Amino acid sequence: MSDPAKVRRHAERVRELVASVVRSQIKDPRLGMITITDARITADLRDATVFYTVLGDAVAQADTAAALESAKGLLRSTVGKALGLRHSPTLTFVLDDVQDQVKHIDDLLAAARNADAEVQRLAAQAKYAGEAQPYRVDDEDDDETDEADEAGDVTESPRGGEAR
């Protein structure tokens, strides 16, 4: 097993090398507006996965995938020579769907904002089902009872009832 820092450095180098070769050496007309977003390499440095995005529709993405598959040998040999490893890592290209995920999350956030606005609108128009104060407040009754106790009109019996 390799050092994780070494694996990260090799992965970053693979990303840089693939981006450079795609930009300068591959002249395939099927290759669209491509961006190499990330590269990951296994701990044994034998397999590398390269993530890419393509500007365009599904046809442009399919054409770019075909162009990368046809240029895989050139890319693998360039990466192997530049890294100086005993075994050149195999390259696997994966379409990075970050834009689709970002769009989906933005749609979810917009739906949540709309739902919150609807709840706020309904809350502004809401009226109480009963009184504005749903709990009984005995402020007035307590005042009358205190005044009666002071006057001596009402006394409590030992059984809990009122006696006069």
trRosetta pair geometry for C-beta under 8 A, 3 or more apart (Angstrom, degrees):
i j d omega theta_ij theta_ji phi_ij phi_ji
1 43 5.2 -14 -145 155 83 126
1 44 7.2 -67 -107 -76 50 68
2 6 5.0 -108 166 81 112 123
2 7 5.3 132 95 -56 121 94
2 43 5.5 -175 36 -177 87 69
2 44 7.1 158 -9 -101 103 24
2 45 6.1 66 -25 -32 150 107
3 6 4.1 85 67 4 95 109
3 7 7.0 -164 90 -9 49 82
4 7 5.5 -51 -146 35 36 114
4 8 6.4 38 154 -20 67 103
4 43 7.8 -40 -92 -115 64 97
5 8 5.7 -51 -149 35 33 112
5 9 6.4 34 152 -19 64 104
6 9 5.7 -52 -148 35 33 112
6 10 6.4 31 154 -16 65 105
7 10 5.8 -56 -148 39 30 109
7 11 6.3 33 152 -21 65 106
7 41 5.9 -156 -166 80 83 100
7 42 7.9 -91 -144 117 124 22
7 43 5.9 -47 -91 -115 147 53
7 45 7.1 -138 -112 -73 79 84
8 11 5.6 -53 -146 35 31 113
8 12 6.4 31 155 -17 65 105
9 12 5.8 -55 -149 37 30 110
9 13 6.3 31 152 -19 64 107
10 13 5.5 -54 -145 38 33 113
10 14 6.3 39 153 -24 66 102
10 41 5.3 -65 106 47 109 158
10 45 6.1 -33 136 -120 169 107
10 83 6.2 53 -140 -136 98 124
10 85 8.0 51 -134 -56 135 131
11 14 5.6 -48 -148 31 32 113
11 15 6.6 34 152 -19 62 102
11 39 4.9 -180 -175 103 75 88
11 40 5.5 2 -137 -121 133 29
11 41 4.5 -151 -82 6 84 98
11 48 7.1 170 -117 -134 70 101
12 15 5.7 -51 -152 33 34 113
12 16 6.5 31 152 -16 65 105
12 39 7.2 167 -85 58 20 108
13 16 5.7 -55 -148 38 33 110
13 17 6.1 32 155 -19 67 108
13 82 7.0 -167 163 125 114 115
13 83 6.3 128 112 -95 136 89
14 17 5.8 -57 -143 39 29 110
14 18 6.2 25 160 -17 65 108
14 39 4.3 -156 92 149 107 155
14 41 6.1 132 -4 -56 151 121
14 48 5.0 -140 -163 -156 162 150
14 50 6.8 -129 140 -85 109 101
14 79 5.7 37 -127 -143 80 127
14 83 7.4 4 -73 -67 81 127
14 89 7.1 -39 -104 60 138 140
14 91 8.0 177 -170 -106 121 101
15 18 6.2 -57 -144 38 25 106
15 19 6.3 24 158 -17 62 111
15 36 5.6 165 -163 138 78 120
15 38 6.4 -58 -103 -162 135 23
15 39 3.7 -156 -63 3 86 118
15 50 6.9 158 -102 -130 64 90
16 19 5.9 -60 -148 39 27 110
16 20 6.2 26 156 -19 64 110
17 20 5.8 -58 -148 37 29 111
17 21 6.2 22 159 -14 66 108
17 75 8.0 126 125 -162 98 78
17 78 6.1 174 171 126 115 103
17 79 5.1 134 107 -100 146 75
17 82 5.3 175 -108 62 140 159
17 83 7.9 -83 -25 -46 160 88
18 21 6.0 -57 -143 40 30 106
18 22 6.1 30 158 -20 65 109
18 36 5.4 145 98 -117 107 156
18 39 6.8 142 17 -78 135 136
18 50 5.3 -85 124 -132 179 149
18 75 5.8 39 -120 -156 84 120
18 79 6.8 4 -61 -74 81 119
18 91 7.4 144 -97 -138 129 140
19 22 5.9 -55 -143 38 27 110
19 23 6.2 23 158 -17 62 112
19 35 8.0 9 -122 -162 109 46
19 36 4.1 -126 -77 34 93 134
20 23 5.9 -62 -148 39 27 109
20 24 6.0 -12 169 10 66 116
21 24 6.5 -73 -132 52 24 87
21 25 4.9 -37 -161 35 69 119
21 26 6.5 68 143 -22 77 97
21 71 8.0 168 134 158 114 126
21 74 7.0 174 176 129 134 101
21 75 5.7 158 96 -110 150 76
21 78 5.2 125 -85 89 145 166
22 25 7.7 -30 -62 50 11 77
22 26 5.3 -23 -135 27 46 128
22 31 7.1 -177 -167 -160 93 142
22 34 6.1 -84 161 87 142 133
22 36 6.7 147 25 -41 146 118
22 68 7.8 -12 -108 -103 118 91
22 71 7.7 120 -103 108 74 154
22 75 7.7 19 -59 -97 81 119
25 74 6.9 -155 123 156 130 135
25 78 7.7 168 40 -74 161 154
26 31 5.9 106 124 -51 118 161
26 67 7.0 106 167 162 131 108
26 71 4.9 -2 -114 -118 125 159
26 74 7.2 153 -83 86 91 143
28 31 4.6 99 78 -19 95 104
28 67 4.1 161 110 -144 148 112
28 70 6.6 127 -100 75 149 126
28 71 6.5 -118 -21 -45 135 121
30 63 4.0 -143 -169 176 93 96
30 64 6.6 -171 139 -75 83 34
30 66 5.7 -54 145 79 155 105
30 67 4.1 -176 86 -59 104 113
31 34 6.2 -63 -176 -10 89 128
31 63 7.6 -138 -62 130 19 93
31 64 5.7 75 -136 -122 47 74
31 67 4.2 -152 -67 133 76 163
31 68 7.6 108 -107 -51 95 70
32 54 4.9 68 78 -161 127 110
32 55 6.6 -153 145 59 113 67
32 56 5.2 -89 -169 9 151 143
32 60 4.3 73 -85 -175 158 103
32 61 7.5 -58 28 -71 148 34
32 63 6.3 98 -35 83 104 109
32 64 4.6 -71 22 -65 97 116
33 54 6.5 118 73 -163 63 61
33 55 3.8 -26 83 43 125 112
33 56 6.5 134 35 -25 99 104
33 60 7.7 0 28 173 79 137
34 52 5.5 -5 -169 -180 102 126
34 53 7.2 154 -153 80 54 45
34 54 5.4 -23 -98 -99 70 77
34 55 8.0 -134 -66 11 28 77
34 64 5.6 153 -78 -153 115 135
34 68 8.0 144 -127 -64 159 116
35 52 6.4 157 80 -159 45 73
35 53 4.9 -9 57 57 99 93
35 54 7.8 -173 20 -78 71 33
35 55 7.8 68 -10 -29 103 92
36 39 7.2 5 171 -47 112 99
36 50 6.3 -41 -145 -178 106 106
36 51 7.4 113 -165 81 59 53
36 52 5.2 -39 -104 -100 52 90
37 51 4.9 -57 65 107 99 102
37 52 6.2 162 6 -110 85 27
37 53 5.7 63 -37 -11 123 99
37 96 4.8 -54 39 21 144 169
37 98 6.9 175 -148 -7 167 139
38 50 7.7 172 93 -156 49 44
38 51 4.3 13 56 44 88 121
38 96 6.9 112 25 -89 100 143
39 48 5.9 1 -176 -178 105 108
39 49 6.9 165 -155 85 55 50
39 50 4.9 -12 -106 -107 91 69
39 51 7.0 -153 -73 18 41 75
40 48 7.0 164 85 -155 41 60
40 49 4.9 -6 58 56 91 99
40 51 7.8 45 -2 -18 94 104
41 45 5.9 22 157 -121 124 54
41 47 7.0 161 -152 88 60 47
41 48 4.5 -22 -99 -102 85 83
41 49 7.7 -172 -78 20 39 64
41 89 6.1 -56 -136 -129 110 166
42 45 6.8 -132 76 -44 73 17
42 46 5.9 -31 61 48 124 75
42 47 4.7 47 -5 53 123 90
42 48 7.7 -119 3 -71 73 44
42 89 7.9 167 31 -137 89 121
44 47 7.9 45 68 13 93 80
45 83 8.0 178 -174 159 122 146
45 85 5.8 -150 142 -135 134 153
45 87 7.4 134 107 70 92 95
45 89 6.0 -103 165 -73 61 114
46 87 5.9 -3 -113 106 82 134
46 89 5.6 151 176 -119 18 75
46 90 6.8 16 154 11 70 89
47 89 5.9 174 -88 -166 8 97
47 90 5.3 -19 -114 57 68 94
47 92 6.9 13 -175 -4 97 114
48 79 7.3 -114 34 162 158 158
48 89 4.3 79 -15 129 103 138
48 90 7.0 179 29 80 71 43
48 91 5.4 -22 74 -105 100 62
48 92 7.1 178 92 25 49 73
49 91 8.0 136 -101 -161 24 51
49 92 4.8 -28 -110 71 71 103
49 93 7.9 159 -162 -90 59 17
49 94 5.8 12 -177 -2 104 122
50 91 5.9 1 -4 -164 118 100
50 92 7.0 166 21 79 71 46
50 93 5.3 -27 71 -106 98 65
50 94 7.1 161 79 23 44 74
51 94 5.2 -33 -102 75 69 95
51 95 7.7 46 -155 159 68 8
51 96 4.0 73 173 -64 106 114
52 64 7.5 -138 118 144 134 128
52 68 7.3 -178 28 -82 157 156
52 93 6.3 -15 12 -163 119 100
52 94 7.5 144 22 74 71 45
52 95 6.6 -51 72 -114 75 46
52 96 6.0 173 65 4 19 100
53 95 7.3 87 -105 -165 43 69
53 96 5.0 -64 -62 66 83 101
53 98 6.6 -62 -80 34 131 102
53 99 6.6 104 -147 -13 133 112
54 60 5.6 -174 147 125 124 99
54 61 4.8 164 62 -99 139 68
54 64 4.6 -175 -101 23 143 162
54 95 7.1 -50 5 -133 104 103
55 60 7.3 -50 93 127 45 151
56 59 7.3 -83 145 69 116 72
56 60 2.9 4 108 48 143 160
56 61 6.6 -170 83 -38 94 69
57 60 5.5 104 51 12 57 99
57 61 7.2 -108 114 -3 36 94
58 61 5.5 -54 -147 38 36 114
58 62 6.3 36 155 -20 68 104
59 62 5.8 -54 -147 37 30 109
59 63 6.3 30 154 -17 64 107
60 63 5.7 -53 -144 39 31 111
60 64 6.2 31 156 -19 65 107
61 64 5.8 -55 -146 37 29 110
61 65 6.4 32 154 -21 63 105
61 95 6.1 46 -167 -123 116 143
62 65 5.7 -52 -148 34 31 113
62 66 6.5 31 153 -18 64 105
63 66 5.7 -55 -151 37 32 111
63 67 6.4 32 151 -19 65 106
64 67 5.5 -52 -146 36 34 112
64 68 6.3 33 155 -18 66 104
65 68 5.9 -55 -148 37 30 109
65 69 6.4 33 153 -20 63 106
65 93 6.8 174 -136 106 72 126
65 95 6.7 -48 -80 -56 114 111
66 69 5.7 -53 -148 36 32 113
66 70 6.5 27 155 -16 65 106
67 70 5.9 -57 -148 38 31 108
67 71 6.3 12 157 -4 66 113
68 71 5.9 -66 -141 49 31 100
68 72 6.7 64 151 -64 62 80
68 75 7.8 4 -161 -16 75 153
68 93 4.6 47 134 -47 143 175
69 72 5.7 -17 -157 -28 34 117
69 93 7.1 -121 -65 34 66 130
71 74 5.1 -52 -169 44 75 114
71 75 5.7 76 132 -24 88 104
72 75 5.7 -60 -146 42 31 111
72 76 6.0 31 158 -23 68 109
72 91 5.7 -166 -152 71 91 114
72 93 7.6 -123 -94 -17 103 114
73 76 5.8 -55 -143 35 27 109
73 77 6.4 22 160 -14 63 107
74 77 6.1 -59 -148 38 27 106
74 78 6.3 25 156 -17 63 110
75 78 5.8 -59 -147 38 29 110
75 79 6.2 26 157 -17 66 109
75 91 5.7 -40 108 16 119 170
76 79 5.9 -56 -145 39 29 109
76 80 6.1 30 157 -20 64 109
76 88 5.5 97 167 143 88 126
76 89 7.4 -138 -142 82 87 53
76 90 6.8 -10 -121 -127 130 39
76 91 5.3 -140 -81 -2 89 112
77 80 5.7 -53 -143 37 30 112
77 81 6.3 28 160 -17 64 106
77 88 6.7 -14 -104 -147 37 165
78 81 6.1 -57 -148 37 27 107
78 82 6.2 19 158 -14 63 113
79 82 5.9 -63 -144 41 28 107
79 83 6.0 18 163 -13 67 113
79 88 6.5 115 88 -162 87 98
79 89 6.6 -67 122 50 130 92
79 91 6.9 123 19 -64 155 121
80 83 6.2 -61 -140 40 24 103
80 85 6.6 -94 -147 53 68 91
80 87 7.7 -83 -130 147 113 32
80 88 2.6 -35 -94 -109 130 113
80 89 7.2 -177 -82 20 81 57
81 84 7.5 22 174 -68 32 52
81 88 7.8 1 -28 -99 52 120
83 88 7.6 136 49 -123 119 65
83 89 7.6 30 32 1 164 103
85 88 6.7 144 72 -86 104 39
85 89 7.3 43 62 -31 153 84
97 100 4.3 -30 177 35 98 120
97 101 6.0 103 119 -22 85 93
98 101 5.7 -59 -150 40 33 109
98 102 6.1 35 153 -21 68 107
99 102 5.6 -52 -144 37 32 112
99 103 6.3 33 156 -19 65 105
100 103 5.8 -53 -148 37 30 111
100 104 6.3 32 152 -20 64 106
101 104 5.6 -52 -146 36 33 113
101 105 6.3 31 155 -17 66 105
102 105 5.8 -55 -146 38 30 109
102 106 6.2 32 153 -19 64 107
103 106 5.6 -54 -146 37 31 112
103 107 6.4 34 154 -20 64 104
104 107 5.7 -53 -150 34 30 112
104 108 6.5 30 151 -18 64 105
105 108 5.6 -52 -148 36 34 112
105 109 6.3 34 153 -18 66 105
106 109 5.7 -54 -146 38 32 111
106 110 6.3 33 154 -20 65 105
107 110 5.7 -53 -147 36 31 111
107 111 6.4 31 154 -18 64 105
108 111 5.7 -54 -148 37 31 111
108 112 6.4 31 152 -18 65 106
109 112 5.6 -53 -147 37 33 112
109 113 6.4 37 153 -20 65 103
110 113 5.6 -50 -147 35 33 113
110 114 6.4 33 153 -18 64 104
111 114 5.7 -53 -148 37 32 111
111 115 6.3 32 153 -19 65 106
112 115 5.6 -53 -145 38 32 111
112 116 6.3 34 154 -19 65 105
113 116 5.7 -55 -148 37 31 111
113 117 6.3 31 154 -19 65 105
114 117 5.7 -53 -147 36 31 112
114 118 6.4 34 152 -20 64 105
115 118 5.6 -52 -148 35 33 113
115 119 6.5 34 152 -19 65 103
116 119 5.6 -52 -148 36 33 111
116 120 6.3 34 153 -18 65 105
117 120 5.6 -53 -147 38 32 112
117 121 6.3 35 152 -21 65 105
118 121 5.6 -51 -147 35 31 113
118 122 6.4 28 155 -14 64 106
119 122 5.9 -56 -147 40 30 109
119 123 6.1 31 153 -21 65 109
120 123 5.6 -54 -142 37 30 112
120 124 6.4 34 156 -25 63 103
121 124 5.9 -52 -151 29 30 112
121 125 6.9 12 156 -4 61 108
122 125 6.1 -67 -151 45 33 101
122 126 6.4 53 149 -51 66 99
123 126 5.4 -35 -148 0 36 124
128 131 6.6 -38 128 111 144 16
128 132 5.5 -164 -15 -94 162 46
128 134 7.7 -156 -162 -62 122 93
130 134 6.0 93 68 -110 124 83
131 134 6.4 161 67 -86 83 43
133 137 6.5 -21 143 -14 145 118
138 141 4.5 -56 -165 51 87 115
138 142 5.3 96 128 -33 91 96
139 142 6.0 -56 -146 33 24 111
139 143 6.7 26 155 -20 60 105
140 143 5.9 -55 -154 31 32 112
140 144 6.7 27 153 -15 65 105
141 144 5.8 -55 -150 37 34 109
141 145 6.3 32 154 -18 67 109
142 145 5.7 -57 -146 39 31 111
142 146 6.2 33 156 -21 66 107
143 146 5.8 -54 -146 35 28 110
143 147 6.5 27 155 -18 63 106
144 147 5.9 -56 -150 36 31 110
144 148 6.4 28 153 -18 65 108
145 148 5.7 -56 -147 38 31 110
145 149 6.3 34 154 -22 65 105
145 154 7.5 -70 -148 61 71 146
146 149 5.7 -52 -147 34 31 112
146 150 6.5 32 154 -20 63 106
147 150 5.7 -55 -151 35 31 112
147 151 6.5 25 153 -15 65 107
148 151 5.8 -57 -148 39 33 107
148 153 4.8 -76 -166 55 86 115
148 154 4.8 32 141 10 120 114
149 152 7.6 40 179 -73 32 31
149 153 8.0 -87 -71 44 21 74
149 154 6.4 -58 -80 64 59 94
152 155 7.5 3 -166 -55 61 99
153 164 7.4 -15 171 -131 66 93
154 162 5.8 -37 -160 -154 101 117
154 164 7.0 -42 -111 -94 55 78
155 162 7.4 128 73 -158 40 66
155 163 5.6 -38 79 68 90 88
155 164 7.6 146 31 -98 83 31
156 160 7.0 -22 -174 -144 110 26
156 161 7.4 152 -157 84 68 28
156 162 6.3 -57 -108 -105 54 53
156 163 7.1 85 -176 18 13 87
157 160 7.0 -33 74 36 81 22
157 161 5.0 -3 40 65 120 76
157 162 6.9 132 -4 -163 92 4
157 163 4.3 96 -61 -27 100 118
